[in-house]
Amino acid sequence: DPVKELEHGRVSAAELVQAVHEMLSAAGINMDVEKQSLLQTTLTLKEQLEESQAALLLEQVCFLLSFNILITIL
């Protein structure tokens, strides 16, 4: 959701690639479509990895909290 991303200060991979392309173009440097696609794919994979790592960390924290509660009860 672009609105949520904006609220969290996040920029999509496509937006970042477009910004890089525009800056390079302004400097007279051509970034071909293949390089743009590769950059966008790389950024998307990086974002997905970060989300997966965050989800795993959250899962681990929940497990530890549950374990601590269980130990406290017993």
C-alpha positions as CSV (number, residue, x, y, z in Angstrom):
1,D,0.0,0.0,0.0
2,P,1.7,3.2,-1.2
3,V,0.0,5.3,1.6
4,K,1.3,3.0,4.3
5,E,4.8,3.0,2.7
6,L,4.7,6.8,2.7
7,E,3.7,7.0,6.3
8,H,6.6,4.7,7.2
9,G,9.0,6.7,5.0
10,R,9.5,3.7,2.7
11,V,10.1,4.0,-1.0
12,S,9.3,1.2,-3.4
13,A,11.9,-0.5,-5.5
14,A,10.3,0.9,-8.6
15,E,10.3,4.4,-7.2
16,L,14.0,4.1,-6.2
17,V,15.0,2.8,-9.6
18,Q,13.1,5.6,-11.3
19,A,14.8,8.2,-9.1
20,V,18.3,6.7,-9.9
21,H,17.4,6.6,-13.6
22,E,16.4,10.3,-13.5
23,M,19.5,11.3,-11.6
24,L,21.8,9.4,-14.0
25,S,19.9,10.8,-17.0
26,A,20.3,14.3,-15.6
27,A,24.1,13.6,-15.4
28,G,24.1,12.4,-19.0
29,I,24.5,8.7,-18.0
30,N,22.3,6.2,-19.7
31,M,20.9,3.4,-17.7
32,D,19.4,0.8,-20.0
33,V,16.2,-1.1,-19.3
34,E,18.1,-4.3,-18.4
35,K,20.1,-2.6,-15.7
36,Q,17.0,-0.9,-14.4
37,S,15.2,-4.3,-14.2
38,L,18.2,-5.9,-12.5
39,L,18.4,-3.0,-10.0
40,Q,14.7,-3.3,-9.3
41,T,14.8,-7.1,-8.8
42,T,17.8,-6.7,-6.5
43,L,16.0,-4.1,-4.4
44,T,12.8,-6.1,-4.3
45,L,14.7,-9.2,-3.1
46,K,16.5,-7.2,-0.5
47,E,13.2,-5.8,0.8
48,Q,11.6,-9.3,0.9
49,L,14.7,-10.6,2.8
50,E,14.4,-7.9,5.3
51,E,10.7,-8.6,5.8
52,S,11.4,-12.3,6.2
53,Q,14.1,-11.6,8.8
54,A,11.7,-9.3,10.7
55,A,9.0,-11.9,10.6
56,L,11.4,-14.6,11.8
57,L,12.6,-12.3,14.6
58,L,9.0,-11.6,15.7
59,E,8.3,-15.3,15.7
60,Q,11.3,-16.0,17.8
61,V,10.3,-13.3,20.3
62,C,6.8,-14.7,20.5
63,F,8.1,-18.1,21.1
64,L,10.4,-16.9,23.9
65,L,7.6,-15.0,25.5
66,S,5.4,-18.0,25.4
67,F,8.1,-20.2,26.8
68,N,8.8,-17.7,29.7
69,I,5.0,-17.6,30.5
70,L,4.9,-21.4,30.5
71,I,7.9,-21.6,32.8
72,T,6.3,-19.0,35.1
73,I,3.1,-21.0,35.3
74,L,4.8,-24.3,36.0
